[in-house]
Amino acid sequence: MSRNRFMVTYDIVKDRRRAKVHRTLLDHGDHVQYSVFVCDLNEREFILMRWKIRDQINQAEDQVLFVDLGPAERAVVERIESLGVPYRAPERIHIV
């Protein structure tokens, strides 16, 4: 199953809800800025992540944006341009 890279950003009013969404996103991707994550997900993982987050937010007050950056095969640094401090992709360590 192919994987796509998503940038997920959120604006959540209440601290408790924000913390829940933050923890959910930590399970699915890399924290790259205060309210921004990059997640490499297949279709099933993306759907499950969205369902979890939908249940954690207040639909009338909060906003979560999902930006599909395309196939995950390309390096993140090839897709993200920064001004100021250069963007450095988080290092993933696989523990077996």
C-alpha positions in Angstrom: 0.0 0.0 0.0 1.5 3.3 -1.0 2.2 6.1 1.5 1.6 9.8 1.1 3.2 12.6 3.1 0.8 14.9 4.9 1.4 18.2 6.6 -1.0 18.5 9.5 -1.4 21.8 11.3 -3.9 22.7 14.0 -5.4 25.6 15.9 -7.2 24.3 19.0 -8.7 26.6 21.6 -8.6 24.5 24.8 -5.3 23.2 26.2 -6.7 19.8 27.1 -8.0 19.1 23.5 -4.8 20.5 22.0 -2.7 18.1 24.1 -4.8 15.1 23.0 -4.4 16.0 19.4 -0.7 16.6 19.9 -0.3 13.1 21.4 -2.3 11.5 18.6 -0.1 13.2 16.0 3.1 12.1 17.8 1.9 8.6 17.2 1.6 9.2 13.5 4.4 11.6 12.4 7.1 14.0 13.2 6.6 17.2 15.1 8.3 19.9 13.0 7.0 23.2 14.5 4.7 24.3 17.3 1.4 23.1 15.7 2.8 21.4 12.6 3.5 17.7 12.0 4.6 15.8 8.9 3.1 12.3 8.6 3.8 9.5 6.1 0.6 7.5 6.0 -1.2 5.0 3.9 -4.9 5.5 3.2 -6.0 3.4 6.1 -3.7 5.1 8.6 -4.8 8.5 7.4 -8.5 7.7 7.8 -7.9 6.3 11.3 -5.9 9.3 12.3 -8.6 11.7 11.1 -11.3 9.8 13.0 -9.3 10.0 16.2 -8.7 13.7 15.8 -12.3 14.4 14.9 -13.4 12.8 18.2 -10.9 14.9 20.1 -11.8 18.4 18.8 -14.7 20.7 19.1 -16.0 21.1 15.6 -17.3 24.6 16.3 -14.1 26.0 17.8 -11.1 24.1 16.6 -9.5 23.6 13.2 -7.1 20.9 11.9 -5.7 21.1 8.4 -4.4 18.2 6.4 -2.2 19.1 3.4 -1.4 16.2 1.0 2.2 16.6 -0.1 2.1 13.6 -2.4 4.0 10.3 -2.4 6.2 9.8 0.7 9.2 8.6 -1.3 10.7 12.0 -1.8 12.6 13.5 1.1 10.8 16.1 3.2 13.6 18.6 2.7 12.9 18.5 -1.0 9.3 19.7 -0.4 9.6 22.2 2.4 11.2 25.6 1.7 12.0 27.8 4.7 12.9 31.4 5.4 15.2 32.2 8.3 16.4 29.2 10.1 16.9 26.3 7.7 14.4 23.4 8.0 16.0 20.1 9.1 14.0 16.9 8.9 13.8 15.1 12.2 15.9 12.0 12.4 14.0 8.7 12.7 15.6 6.1 14.8 14.3 2.5 14.4 14.6 0.4 17.5 14.3 -3.3 17.1 
